[in-house]
Amino acid sequence: MSALSGWMIGLAAIIGLMAVFPGNAYGGDRDDAAHCLARTVYFEARGDGVEGMEAVAAVVMNRVASPDFPDAVCAVVEQGGEHPPCQFSYWCDGRSDRPRNAELWQQARRIARRALAGELDDPVAGALFFHASGMKSPFDGRRELVGTVGSHRFYR
């Protein structure tokens, strides 16, 4: 077999795998709304179960709907840039944004798709902000506490 034949067989195998597994294992176009939202849900609330993940998705969607924030999911998530202070800690913490737990990543993707389709209730009653329960509130009484879901406190 010539080198060219081997190369063509390898290329055909890669194309075949791409047909079976479109996008990458962690979700296609890294700039689309579903991917931005899934990444945020995963990195901000993967340890908080479905309820906590849905609460974070609701905050992002509430911001998209608010005139005080950008009107696109990725713009909301990436607001403030990649250096602190940023809106979502995973975005500017300098760590890898590659999900490590495939099961939780798939759950985050399902929640993101449902949120974007308008199929999720708002478990945080219009909240636009949240922070980890173990940290001092950065809002100092300037925001109304809506409640706690998982390991986060939510505010509007």
Rosetta constraint file for C-alpha pairs under 8 A:
AtomPair CA 1 CA 5 HARMONIC 6.21 0.50
AtomPair CA 1 CA 6 HARMONIC 6.75 0.50
AtomPair CA 2 CA 6 HARMONIC 6.39 0.50
AtomPair CA 3 CA 7 HARMONIC 6.13 0.50
AtomPair CA 4 CA 8 HARMONIC 6.17 0.50
AtomPair CA 5 CA 9 HARMONIC 6.19 0.50
AtomPair CA 6 CA 10 HARMONIC 6.20 0.50
AtomPair CA 7 CA 11 HARMONIC 6.17 0.50
AtomPair CA 8 CA 12 HARMONIC 6.09 0.50
AtomPair CA 9 CA 13 HARMONIC 6.23 0.50
AtomPair CA 10 CA 14 HARMONIC 6.32 0.50
AtomPair CA 11 CA 15 HARMONIC 6.22 0.50
AtomPair CA 12 CA 16 HARMONIC 6.08 0.50
AtomPair CA 13 CA 17 HARMONIC 6.23 0.50
AtomPair CA 14 CA 18 HARMONIC 6.19 0.50
AtomPair CA 15 CA 19 HARMONIC 6.38 0.50
AtomPair CA 16 CA 20 HARMONIC 6.54 0.50
AtomPair CA 17 CA 21 HARMONIC 5.94 0.50
AtomPair CA 18 CA 22 HARMONIC 5.28 0.50
AtomPair CA 18 CA 23 HARMONIC 7.48 0.50
AtomPair CA 21 CA 25 HARMONIC 7.57 0.50
AtomPair CA 22 CA 28 HARMONIC 7.39 0.50
AtomPair CA 23 CA 27 HARMONIC 6.09 0.50
AtomPair CA 23 CA 28 HARMONIC 4.04 0.50
AtomPair CA 23 CA 29 HARMONIC 7.17 0.50
AtomPair CA 24 CA 28 HARMONIC 5.32 0.50
AtomPair CA 26 CA 98 HARMONIC 7.66 0.50
AtomPair CA 26 CA 99 HARMONIC 7.20 0.50
AtomPair CA 26 CA 105 HARMONIC 7.41 0.50
AtomPair CA 27 CA 35 HARMONIC 6.27 0.50
AtomPair CA 28 CA 35 HARMONIC 7.47 0.50
AtomPair CA 29 CA 35 HARMONIC 7.03 0.50
AtomPair CA 30 CA 35 HARMONIC 5.81 0.50
AtomPair CA 30 CA 36 HARMONIC 6.97 0.50
AtomPair CA 31 CA 35 HARMONIC 6.66 0.50
AtomPair CA 31 CA 36 HARMONIC 6.47 0.50
AtomPair CA 31 CA 74 HARMONIC 6.92 0.50
AtomPair CA 32 CA 36 HARMONIC 6.27 0.50
AtomPair CA 32 CA 74 HARMONIC 7.23 0.50
AtomPair CA 33 CA 37 HARMONIC 6.01 0.50
AtomPair CA 33 CA 72 HARMONIC 7.50 0.50
AtomPair CA 33 CA 73 HARMONIC 5.40 0.50
AtomPair CA 33 CA 74 HARMONIC 5.81 0.50
AtomPair CA 34 CA 38 HARMONIC 5.93 0.50
AtomPair CA 34 CA 109 HARMONIC 7.10 0.50
AtomPair CA 34 CA 112 HARMONIC 5.68 0.50
AtomPair CA 34 CA 113 HARMONIC 6.03 0.50
AtomPair CA 34 CA 116 HARMONIC 7.21 0.50
AtomPair CA 35 CA 39 HARMONIC 5.99 0.50
AtomPair CA 35 CA 109 HARMONIC 7.29 0.50
AtomPair CA 35 CA 112 HARMONIC 7.80 0.50
AtomPair CA 36 CA 40 HARMONIC 6.30 0.50
AtomPair CA 36 CA 73 HARMONIC 6.75 0.50
AtomPair CA 36 CA 74 HARMONIC 5.43 0.50
AtomPair CA 36 CA 77 HARMONIC 7.02 0.50
AtomPair CA 37 CA 41 HARMONIC 6.11 0.50
AtomPair CA 37 CA 57 HARMONIC 6.77 0.50
AtomPair CA 37 CA 60 HARMONIC 7.48 0.50
AtomPair CA 37 CA 73 HARMONIC 6.62 0.50
AtomPair CA 37 CA 74 HARMONIC 7.34 0.50
AtomPair CA 37 CA 77 HARMONIC 7.62 0.50
AtomPair CA 37 CA 109 HARMONIC 7.93 0.50
AtomPair CA 37 CA 112 HARMONIC 5.58 0.50
AtomPair CA 38 CA 42 HARMONIC 5.96 0.50
AtomPair CA 38 CA 105 HARMONIC 7.51 0.50
AtomPair CA 38 CA 108 HARMONIC 4.97 0.50
AtomPair CA 38 CA 109 HARMONIC 4.85 0.50
AtomPair CA 38 CA 110 HARMONIC 7.98 0.50
AtomPair CA 38 CA 111 HARMONIC 7.28 0.50
AtomPair CA 38 CA 112 HARMONIC 5.13 0.50
AtomPair CA 39 CA 43 HARMONIC 6.03 0.50
AtomPair CA 39 CA 97 HARMONIC 7.59 0.50
AtomPair CA 39 CA 99 HARMONIC 7.82 0.50
AtomPair CA 39 CA 105 HARMONIC 7.98 0.50
AtomPair CA 39 CA 108 HARMONIC 7.36 0.50
AtomPair CA 40 CA 44 HARMONIC 5.72 0.50
AtomPair CA 40 CA 45 HARMONIC 7.95 0.50
AtomPair CA 40 CA 56 HARMONIC 7.69 0.50
AtomPair CA 40 CA 57 HARMONIC 7.71 0.50
AtomPair CA 40 CA 77 HARMONIC 7.22 0.50
AtomPair CA 40 CA 88 HARMONIC 7.51 0.50
AtomPair CA 40 CA 90 HARMONIC 7.52 0.50
AtomPair CA 41 CA 45 HARMONIC 5.61 0.50
AtomPair CA 41 CA 46 HARMONIC 6.82 0.50
AtomPair CA 41 CA 53 HARMONIC 5.36 0.50
AtomPair CA 41 CA 54 HARMONIC 7.54 0.50
AtomPair CA 41 CA 56 HARMONIC 5.85 0.50
AtomPair CA 41 CA 57 HARMONIC 5.93 0.50
AtomPair CA 41 CA 108 HARMONIC 5.75 0.50
AtomPair CA 41 CA 112 HARMONIC 7.53 0.50
AtomPair CA 42 CA 46 HARMONIC 4.74 0.50
AtomPair CA 42 CA 53 HARMONIC 7.16 0.50
AtomPair CA 42 CA 99 HARMONIC 7.51 0.50
AtomPair CA 42 CA 104 HARMONIC 6.97 0.50
AtomPair CA 42 CA 105 HARMONIC 6.13 0.50
AtomPair CA 42 CA 108 HARMONIC 5.42 0.50
AtomPair CA 43 CA 90 HARMONIC 6.14 0.50
AtomPair CA 43 CA 97 HARMONIC 7.93 0.50
AtomPair CA 43 CA 99 HARMONIC 7.76 0.50
AtomPair CA 44 CA 53 HARMONIC 7.82 0.50
AtomPair CA 44 CA 56 HARMONIC 7.28 0.50
AtomPair CA 44 CA 88 HARMONIC 7.59 0.50
AtomPair CA 44 CA 89 HARMONIC 7.62 0.50
AtomPair CA 44 CA 90 HARMONIC 6.81 0.50
AtomPair CA 45 CA 49 HARMONIC 7.44 0.50
AtomPair CA 45 CA 52 HARMONIC 5.87 0.50
AtomPair CA 45 CA 53 HARMONIC 5.11 0.50
AtomPair CA 45 CA 56 HARMONIC 6.90 0.50
AtomPair CA 46 CA 52 HARMONIC 7.84 0.50
AtomPair CA 46 CA 53 HARMONIC 6.47 0.50
AtomPair CA 46 CA 104 HARMONIC 6.42 0.50
AtomPair CA 46 CA 108 HARMONIC 7.71 0.50
AtomPair CA 48 CA 52 HARMONIC 4.68 0.50
AtomPair CA 48 CA 53 HARMONIC 6.44 0.50
AtomPair CA 48 CA 149 HARMONIC 7.75 0.50
AtomPair CA 48 CA 150 HARMONIC 4.78 0.50
AtomPair CA 48 CA 151 HARMONIC 6.44 0.50
AtomPair CA 49 CA 53 HARMONIC 6.24 0.50
AtomPair CA 49 CA 150 HARMONIC 7.42 0.50
AtomPair CA 50 CA 54 HARMONIC 6.00 0.50
AtomPair CA 50 CA 107 HARMONIC 7.79 0.50
AtomPair CA 51 CA 55 HARMONIC 6.19 0.50
AtomPair CA 51 CA 123 HARMONIC 7.93 0.50
AtomPair CA 51 CA 149 HARMONIC 7.11 0.50
AtomPair CA 51 CA 150 HARMONIC 7.43 0.50
AtomPair CA 52 CA 56 HARMONIC 6.43 0.50
AtomPair CA 52 CA 149 HARMONIC 5.55 0.50
AtomPair CA 52 CA 150 HARMONIC 5.24 0.50
AtomPair CA 52 CA 151 HARMONIC 7.79 0.50
AtomPair CA 52 CA 152 HARMONIC 7.88 0.50
AtomPair CA 53 CA 57 HARMONIC 6.32 0.50
AtomPair CA 53 CA 108 HARMONIC 6.99 0.50
AtomPair CA 53 CA 111 HARMONIC 7.43 0.50
AtomPair CA 54 CA 58 HARMONIC 6.08 0.50
AtomPair CA 54 CA 111 HARMONIC 6.44 0.50
AtomPair CA 54 CA 120 HARMONIC 7.56 0.50
AtomPair CA 54 CA 123 HARMONIC 7.43 0.50
AtomPair CA 55 CA 59 HARMONIC 6.43 0.50
AtomPair CA 55 CA 122 HARMONIC 7.13 0.50
AtomPair CA 55 CA 123 HARMONIC 5.80 0.50
AtomPair CA 55 CA 124 HARMONIC 6.03 0.50
AtomPair CA 55 CA 149 HARMONIC 7.14 0.50
AtomPair CA 56 CA 60 HARMONIC 6.53 0.50
AtomPair CA 57 CA 61 HARMONIC 6.26 0.50
AtomPair CA 57 CA 111 HARMONIC 7.43 0.50
AtomPair CA 57 CA 112 HARMONIC 6.68 0.50
AtomPair CA 57 CA 115 HARMONIC 6.66 0.50
AtomPair CA 58 CA 62 HARMONIC 5.87 0.50
AtomPair CA 58 CA 115 HARMONIC 7.26 0.50
AtomPair CA 58 CA 120 HARMONIC 7.88 0.50
AtomPair CA 58 CA 121 HARMONIC 7.95 0.50
AtomPair CA 58 CA 122 HARMONIC 5.66 0.50
AtomPair CA 58 CA 123 HARMONIC 7.25 0.50
AtomPair CA 58 CA 124 HARMONIC 7.06 0.50
AtomPair CA 58 CA 126 HARMONIC 7.77 0.50
AtomPair CA 58 CA 127 HARMONIC 7.77 0.50
AtomPair CA 59 CA 63 HARMONIC 6.16 0.50
AtomPair CA 59 CA 124 HARMONIC 7.55 0.50
AtomPair CA 59 CA 126 HARMONIC 7.27 0.50
AtomPair CA 59 CA 127 HARMONIC 5.75 0.50
AtomPair CA 59 CA 128 HARMONIC 5.11 0.50
AtomPair CA 59 CA 129 HARMONIC 6.62 0.50
AtomPair CA 59 CA 130 HARMONIC 7.93 0.50
AtomPair CA 60 CA 64 HARMONIC 6.33 0.50
AtomPair CA 60 CA 73 HARMONIC 6.85 0.50
AtomPair CA 60 CA 76 HARMONIC 6.92 0.50
AtomPair CA 60 CA 77 HARMONIC 7.32 0.50
AtomPair CA 60 CA 128 HARMONIC 7.37 0.50
AtomPair CA 61 CA 65 HARMONIC 6.32 0.50
AtomPair CA 61 CA 73 HARMONIC 7.22 0.50
AtomPair CA 61 CA 115 HARMONIC 7.37 0.50
AtomPair CA 61 CA 116 HARMONIC 7.80 0.50
AtomPair CA 62 CA 66 HARMONIC 6.18 0.50
AtomPair CA 62 CA 126 HARMONIC 6.08 0.50
AtomPair CA 62 CA 127 HARMONIC 6.90 0.50
AtomPair CA 62 CA 128 HARMONIC 6.08 0.50
AtomPair CA 63 CA 67 HARMONIC 7.94 0.50
AtomPair CA 63 CA 68 HARMONIC 7.46 0.50
AtomPair CA 63 CA 69 HARMONIC 5.62 0.50
AtomPair CA 63 CA 70 HARMONIC 7.37 0.50
AtomPair CA 63 CA 71 HARMONIC 7.62 0.50
AtomPair CA 63 CA 76 HARMONIC 6.93 0.50
AtomPair CA 63 CA 128 HARMONIC 5.83 0.50
AtomPair CA 64 CA 69 HARMONIC 6.31 0.50
AtomPair CA 64 CA 70 HARMONIC 6.02 0.50
AtomPair CA 64 CA 71 HARMONIC 4.54 0.50
AtomPair CA 64 CA 72 HARMONIC 5.75 0.50
AtomPair CA 64 CA 73 HARMONIC 6.22 0.50
AtomPair CA 64 CA 76 HARMONIC 6.72 0.50
AtomPair CA 65 CA 69 HARMONIC 7.91 0.50
AtomPair CA 65 CA 71 HARMONIC 6.54 0.50
AtomPair CA 66 CA 70 HARMONIC 7.91 0.50
AtomPair CA 66 CA 71 HARMONIC 7.58 0.50
AtomPair CA 67 CA 71 HARMONIC 7.68 0.50
AtomPair CA 69 CA 76 HARMONIC 6.57 0.50
AtomPair CA 70 CA 75 HARMONIC 5.84 0.50
AtomPair CA 70 CA 76 HARMONIC 5.49 0.50
AtomPair CA 71 CA 75 HARMONIC 7.29 0.50
AtomPair CA 71 CA 76 HARMONIC 7.28 0.50
AtomPair CA 72 CA 76 HARMONIC 6.22 0.50
AtomPair CA 73 CA 77 HARMONIC 6.22 0.50
AtomPair CA 74 CA 78 HARMONIC 5.94 0.50
AtomPair CA 75 CA 79 HARMONIC 5.76 0.50
AtomPair CA 76 CA 87 HARMONIC 7.94 0.50
AtomPair CA 77 CA 87 HARMONIC 6.76 0.50
AtomPair CA 77 CA 88 HARMONIC 6.48 0.50
AtomPair CA 77 CA 91 HARMONIC 7.61 0.50
AtomPair CA 78 CA 82 HARMONIC 7.34 0.50
AtomPair CA 78 CA 86 HARMONIC 7.59 0.50
AtomPair CA 78 CA 87 HARMONIC 7.26 0.50
AtomPair CA 78 CA 88 HARMONIC 7.72 0.50
AtomPair CA 78 CA 91 HARMONIC 6.82 0.50
AtomPair CA 79 CA 86 HARMONIC 6.47 0.50
AtomPair CA 79 CA 87 HARMONIC 6.10 0.50
AtomPair CA 80 CA 84 HARMONIC 7.54 0.50
AtomPair CA 80 CA 85 HARMONIC 6.51 0.50
AtomPair CA 80 CA 86 HARMONIC 4.48 0.50
AtomPair CA 80 CA 87 HARMONIC 6.25 0.50
AtomPair CA 81 CA 86 HARMONIC 6.10 0.50
AtomPair CA 81 CA 91 HARMONIC 7.96 0.50
AtomPair CA 81 CA 92 HARMONIC 7.20 0.50
AtomPair CA 82 CA 86 HARMONIC 6.89 0.50
AtomPair CA 82 CA 91 HARMONIC 6.02 0.50
AtomPair CA 82 CA 92 HARMONIC 4.37 0.50
AtomPair CA 82 CA 93 HARMONIC 7.85 0.50
AtomPair CA 83 CA 92 HARMONIC 4.91 0.50
AtomPair CA 83 CA 93 HARMONIC 7.45 0.50
AtomPair CA 84 CA 92 HARMONIC 5.95 0.50
AtomPair CA 84 CA 93 HARMONIC 7.68 0.50
AtomPair CA 85 CA 92 HARMONIC 7.79 0.50
AtomPair CA 86 CA 91 HARMONIC 7.24 0.50
AtomPair CA 86 CA 92 HARMONIC 6.32 0.50
AtomPair CA 87 CA 91 HARMONIC 7.91 0.50
AtomPair CA 88 CA 92 HARMONIC 7.38 0.50
AtomPair CA 89 CA 93 HARMONIC 5.96 0.50
AtomPair CA 90 CA 94 HARMONIC 7.88 0.50
AtomPair CA 90 CA 95 HARMONIC 7.46 0.50
AtomPair CA 90 CA 97 HARMONIC 7.48 0.50
AtomPair CA 91 CA 97 HARMONIC 7.76 0.50
AtomPair CA 99 CA 105 HARMONIC 6.36 0.50
AtomPair CA 100 CA 105 HARMONIC 7.88 0.50
AtomPair CA 101 CA 105 HARMONIC 6.06 0.50
AtomPair CA 102 CA 106 HARMONIC 6.13 0.50
AtomPair CA 103 CA 107 HARMONIC 6.35 0.50
AtomPair CA 104 CA 108 HARMONIC 6.12 0.50
AtomPair CA 105 CA 109 HARMONIC 6.20 0.50
AtomPair CA 106 CA 110 HARMONIC 6.23 0.50
AtomPair CA 107 CA 111 HARMONIC 6.25 0.50
AtomPair CA 108 CA 112 HARMONIC 6.08 0.50
AtomPair CA 109 CA 113 HARMONIC 6.18 0.50
AtomPair CA 110 CA 114 HARMONIC 6.22 0.50
AtomPair CA 111 CA 115 HARMONIC 6.04 0.50
AtomPair CA 112 CA 116 HARMONIC 6.13 0.50
AtomPair CA 113 CA 117 HARMONIC 6.16 0.50
AtomPair CA 114 CA 118 HARMONIC 6.28 0.50
AtomPair CA 114 CA 119 HARMONIC 5.03 0.50
AtomPair CA 114 CA 120 HARMONIC 6.08 0.50
AtomPair CA 115 CA 119 HARMONIC 5.72 0.50
AtomPair CA 115 CA 120 HARMONIC 5.28 0.50
AtomPair CA 122 CA 126 HARMONIC 6.80 0.50
AtomPair CA 124 CA 146 HARMONIC 6.46 0.50
AtomPair CA 124 CA 147 HARMONIC 7.14 0.50
AtomPair CA 124 CA 154 HARMONIC 6.70 0.50
AtomPair CA 125 CA 146 HARMONIC 6.92 0.50
AtomPair CA 126 CA 156 HARMONIC 6.50 0.50
AtomPair CA 127 CA 146 HARMONIC 6.84 0.50
AtomPair CA 127 CA 154 HARMONIC 5.94 0.50
AtomPair CA 127 CA 155 HARMONIC 4.97 0.50
AtomPair CA 127 CA 156 HARMONIC 4.30 0.50
AtomPair CA 128 CA 154 HARMONIC 7.57 0.50
AtomPair CA 128 CA 155 HARMONIC 6.22 0.50
AtomPair CA 128 CA 156 HARMONIC 5.20 0.50
AtomPair CA 129 CA 154 HARMONIC 5.76 0.50
AtomPair CA 129 CA 155 HARMONIC 5.09 0.50
AtomPair CA 129 CA 156 HARMONIC 6.26 0.50
AtomPair CA 130 CA 152 HARMONIC 6.26 0.50
AtomPair CA 130 CA 153 HARMONIC 5.32 0.50
AtomPair CA 130 CA 154 HARMONIC 4.29 0.50
AtomPair CA 130 CA 155 HARMONIC 5.93 0.50
AtomPair CA 131 CA 135 HARMONIC 7.31 0.50
AtomPair CA 131 CA 137 HARMONIC 7.18 0.50
AtomPair CA 131 CA 152 HARMONIC 5.40 0.50
AtomPair CA 131 CA 153 HARMONIC 5.56 0.50
AtomPair CA 131 CA 154 HARMONIC 6.89 0.50
AtomPair CA 132 CA 151 HARMONIC 5.82 0.50
AtomPair CA 132 CA 152 HARMONIC 4.40 0.50
AtomPair CA 132 CA 153 HARMONIC 6.32 0.50
AtomPair CA 133 CA 148 HARMONIC 7.67 0.50
AtomPair CA 133 CA 151 HARMONIC 5.42 0.50
AtomPair CA 133 CA 152 HARMONIC 4.79 0.50
AtomPair CA 133 CA 153 HARMONIC 5.54 0.50
AtomPair CA 134 CA 151 HARMONIC 7.78 0.50
AtomPair CA 139 CA 143 HARMONIC 5.89 0.50
AtomPair CA 143 CA 155 HARMONIC 5.85 0.50
AtomPair CA 143 CA 156 HARMONIC 5.66 0.50
AtomPair CA 144 CA 155 HARMONIC 5.32 0.50
AtomPair CA 144 CA 156 HARMONIC 5.39 0.50
AtomPair CA 145 CA 153 HARMONIC 7.25 0.50
AtomPair CA 145 CA 154 HARMONIC 5.98 0.50
AtomPair CA 145 CA 155 HARMONIC 4.48 0.50
AtomPair CA 145 CA 156 HARMONIC 6.78 0.50
AtomPair CA 146 CA 153 HARMONIC 7.61 0.50
AtomPair CA 146 CA 154 HARMONIC 5.46 0.50
AtomPair CA 146 CA 155 HARMONIC 5.16 0.50
AtomPair CA 146 CA 156 HARMONIC 6.83 0.50
AtomPair CA 147 CA 153 HARMONIC 5.81 0.50
AtomPair CA 147 CA 154 HARMONIC 5.52 0.50
AtomPair CA 147 CA 155 HARMONIC 7.33 0.50
AtomPair CA 148 CA 152 HARMONIC 5.64 0.50
AtomPair CA 148 CA 153 HARMONIC 4.34 0.50
AtomPair CA 148 CA 154 HARMONIC 6.06 0.50
AtomPair CA 149 CA 153 HARMONIC 6.47 0.50
AtomPair CA 149 CA 154 HARMONIC 7.60 0.50
